[in-house]
């Protein structure tokens, strides 16, 4: 008996010390301090919720408490949490939706912090503040799904945990495109569009207004990074350049905010796209206000386009008026306002904090007394008055929420709020379908159904992802396409109303499920831009290059920054922002604006223009004078002077001069085949007729070969001047023409030599001297002709050639025949035979022939002039 008692004692001691030993090895690291709402007693199913009611938690420097302290009460997100409570209350009161099921709820405040979101998720799954992963302690109602958890970063953290247990999560404002991956987030669904739609809509808006130079700002989280990346990828493919790309800090950093503001000020971009939550953006807006940064148009994402945190601060309209953004679907929710305005401030700690923050008072009497005493003024160490009765700063609990113009009670823009409402109804309808499954027709193995009182998360997940229902009052049909909903947005414009406040005006919409060309509708006339302008602002790094110019890339700068370089002569560009100029070809040239190729101007020395008329008159005058000299010689043909100068030779010379004068007219007018062949040949023959018959015959034979082998012909000279086509005669063979006129020059040179030798022979008429001067004039004219001809272009080249012909012809006519005409007309008494005879021979035996006879001999040998053509 004693032995039995002994063993019983050992067993008792073992049972006592075993848990003590376990406690000695297991330590509780932390106890989660989560605020929120909870109602799970006697409920059939519990729905979880998570909302960022506070903006952040206090850092170690800001709080000396061991527990984490939430900071910055957010009235907008508190309305979201109240909307979930209202929806559950409404569903529980309905007879057509879950009539036999009473929904409970557990709602936590994530404080817009990933760590708090994870804490809330673990607490919700395990059912206790001291969370033990993989275990749920207690035998309460089954958990349905989690509605939340606010921002994309928070949902990504919670979705990874919930996905491990196949636990459904329905988000109301997590839009990050990364969450579409069912490999990483198999149980994540959302009632708000994927950001891929929003990024595309923003890109289309930028392209719609022709903005090519934009700045971008994104929050330092997955929402901002993925959203702005998708946007930049699309606009850059379309030729838009990003002026700057900045990231908003998640942790309070005045230095980073000031740097971003300075970037905005320095940039020439007038359009700034912002992918951020209102909480992350708020410090930047405050700094922009302080620096009075205006004349910018902001493109807002759905997270802040209807946020009072951004649009309500005093003076914000000066910098944000004209903002355009995308808001999710808006709807009215009957009964919600009554619920929001009739809260019991003493019901729970979170509502108590809301009440105290909203009315700037406290519901704690003892705290109010302490505050009143601290505010009392001390005089000589004693209180100046006795703090009695109700202290200042004490809330009565009867304050009116409706009298305050507050974000919480503003139901004019229920967008994210409506998304919360849809998320709760999605879970409720999934539970309804699960509850009303017909046995033998279920979706699970063996066509079984799940039990509403005891189901697995993966079973509810099946019903959630396949749910399809219509929302009460709005009639909108809700269903999930691989966890996402259709991408529909209202385009919202921030306009200043008569009270100087920002109002949200819908100016269009975007439907991601429509045909690409019909997705975006914008009423441009309804938009009021920054500074009340009615025209869209321009935001370009460089203005468009107009036709007539091309883009010149600036080294080291984006492709949207360029110089507009005028097209060179002969090149055009006929489009805006042309990259290259087009070369005009053939008979075309660029116009003055360099935006079109036009036919080149046809240029030739015409008969009717002043210069042509002048040349014709001079040529005709020269020919008439020459003919008059010939007539004069005929009238005095029997006189000694005419006889002494060889009548045949004189008339041949006069005829050649007439031909030379008249051939210059052939150079005028539009070159024809016959005129090109006639002009140069007539000129060469005309001068050659001055020579002897034999020499003239040889010249004629040379010219004949030239005309047969390579005759001159009219051509279009397009290289002489860029903008004109010069009609001229191509001389055919350069060798032939050089030979012919070189031969004439040689003969003229011989004539000059003979005349020069005979110049000292004494003669009454001084024929040799006249011939010498005529040859000098001839050479001076044609030597001057060469540089003058080479320095001119176009029709003036023909004019220079004609002037040379006329000048040399007049030189010959004047020098040879003027002295003779002078004797025949003015001094007929000198026209005597004895004056024409040779003088007596001098004693030294020097020959005394007449200069006329010697000159005639020289002339018969060689009297020639030439016209040099290129």
Steps between C-alpha positions, in 0.01 A plus 500: 500500500782737587675413174186592306471829684869572424454449125187710506702784658773475235239520223345806660836675528577418133168646391564815701858567388456408132306819406743704712787363298319580175440854619866538570588436132212694325487879527235744375691747285218754454131557543324664210326824589235526229214747496175434321158341527399149597164322517529122485277379782220272383580567136478243222790627293765764571617739227835672548585857407810717502512878452781757541307716748824659616760643262804352669645382831733697722872446455732425791591869523136608506382258767659373820235236552588136450186442292453649154298824497279576197518858368293713264133406508365469146131594472474371142616147580294499821196552275609193304506292819156630595374408153597138561314503831198654327510240219514206745216650702298548180568142382401354835170687473419367152274201436624423151872481579629256763162488672610226742849628559607774738828659395756608756808710442852567615643828372857614567686827446809443284632852570614513136794286610602158370595368844160587645328342199693177558414510871133543418507213252664260747266605778198449276616153391602374844223662698730635773732793562791263570495363148630148439535431126317195359269484805158647567412490865135488599187343365318809374331569170697422182688780330363603161741738327707812561385830354810715466771582575509854364799598287670266254808450719278391788296265284813343350625420852170358618431315172822303532391377844137436408603319183683240708169394650289549184317773687294742285595866503286767331666840476319831455793730409810291421553568131863399442542296183736260679200359690357349181750213520307194612825313544603737781155600625261211426219618728511874437203675337397865483199717426716784365664497153853382441749787459588373153177663386579822682855522365365452148233763560760749623718432197204553267418827672856629459495407131150642457614848601831479312723523807848370423692628803369378836629444850414202718475455875427167667469370852781279622286187501373239258194710414709795389788308341289262289247767403751760384713237325206382288415861419855593400542189285192587297562872451867455418408254224275775361781756497429680829800590715522497878647824628559365851400200709484542877403269786305608808652373825292269719676625812472870581796675335489880455827495308364257240178701464692826450716335237192384308346848518821653362494247216144601414598869505807450281326282242334651194239222500152641567333159539578283804360150544471379859446137603466517876265471791369818658696431819834478320423801279382734775850618616593589143184708451576693820851580378370601158261740670781645707704562184197621300569263211229583244445466127511120509232251400488186713377162380366307798460132563181366655657486847493878548278651231206529742698525823408790727841464663645646179219726373385663827809680643469881474655648186543167324287617208781732390724204417257213434208665320466341159622160617380207290473148632324168493241400756341158538126460466290724719165403651252610764447263792157557659506496878875543531489867598255425781736232626799734483326781688365285781804343659521434874825665613519272803454173309871419452844654521535567127173692480596685816826611338307604189265712710777666696702575185199631309380739775840569658388393846517196729236260623708421812386722790816455709716579197292811434550612861876458474507698179288775652731531799805517275342783303413694817720800572705498821537820700735506804499120512121471526233437240341819373164332488351177618445237234144394573211358301558359151859566394589653166583243230260235625283341229134465585444216257210698351703695245357502147711340231261629234580863580865456411618517138723200537645231275341231712143617443549607136319240289509693172791296363446143616754321284739297718213488748285338233783257428498397869125455477540275193775293667277419800212410272728277290591298810136489612377377161774234491389383845140503381587275205698271730210478746242427231697227324274209411629164632614279216559802274792652682826612336727285710610136485202271474280803423496582867422835659670695777340561840442868581575423864823312432667561165856522385642828359571342160135399475384857546773612259328303225177692552667839534693481173186378316252737662272706276239735641345846467551772754190628675380846391761546224431177311870467407591141421803381694718208394869418501708431193802314638463701818462841332206716398447712190718811473249784508593849620345844514731779383486768768601864474574714806316830457472788743140575600352832610616442856860465389501127577593207280208317342522170314348528150467196276619591149520157338554130558724211409374149433780246477272229362385705198664503158838683508372794296193542724654454844552863593242776481604851603289815485778748433269800524400407854855499634624802696878505503747655738451878541146462360628450146265336251774377267719199589849597615798419281769282645783440256876510535528649152228648283398305191724543198287657229513396133818632348712386795622172644578372847855531621568276798671656800779282626443360849134611519171311453371461147221749575763772540624606160585796280309588185753529218389666172524281193785582265435652157352239271358300795154509656296353785123502463404349835521612861797368698671353194817310583660551158465745213407373153719589203321655202599322179501571130349829386369585850638716781393593851276801546581783740333322794677171418171311538436412134694422185405739220607506135822689444473838328572488127755768416631622165567841346165579341434738214238697688684584820682835527848351464396301193340803337813703569726238343276469195501876458880516524541209258258654252670836534839342437369315194334815362815704550700234322251492213512879486878483468457249219252730325742785543776294341273412210417863446871579490614181336687680225689729735870453561449419872264214434713368220813519709345281774409205280128518436438125524683473828319799650159368406588152630606655828181707523285198422677296768436778751130507411486123553685537830261772623192305403619161628500640853118516476493122452638462853178652639177315571437143617774278357377282215683237306543725195604804704765307689647378169479844338630731770856381544548400136373837372731675743803299388417540132426867539843571637659258256349689203737776588777276378589390158275275295721197558509545875124554510450177305715307744309647794171406339634138452599471855151630630328250266675206661410636843129530418492148360699316772409677826263789431398751770156443649273658766535359854360566849778608733385406855839526666574865431235629745307289749162662469502552125528300180717693254418431139821522298682344209735214554793559263531133417869427456733724698788387277331621181401836636843556652668412172278732296531802721866435570552510125315832482712636785814392317387682187412809702843489658666482157291795382609696804869417436488610132309816585742578778799461266337727240396772747815715429443509125406854412156513355231759484233276642720308750325172420748289697453706813123457473536126465741492795252683721212277385695189595593651837135574568412148392750342739409731791132414460547124491765491771256691724223267392652187654488599874172684453343195337628258765377720788140521380220247517180435315371713220760768572766271356328534162478875548873520572574299187279725286660811644844362409386428145349846459796677661753326278286557193461868578874517562579358157239717330615817671874453475506386137219692333453815709809680355391412145142615560640817649686576172208397279245709690685783672824548302417404140779730381752250631348221293749550214703252309835678554449477871456126473828443307822401674732783594848546351756252603736636767876529433582219740316265267229413744191360332213744470193296436168630618372388832172425335656254257704332771203496731287347232755227451502435873126497508480253217735277693331528836228720634302305756319532821360235716245441763611278780235281647528267784 
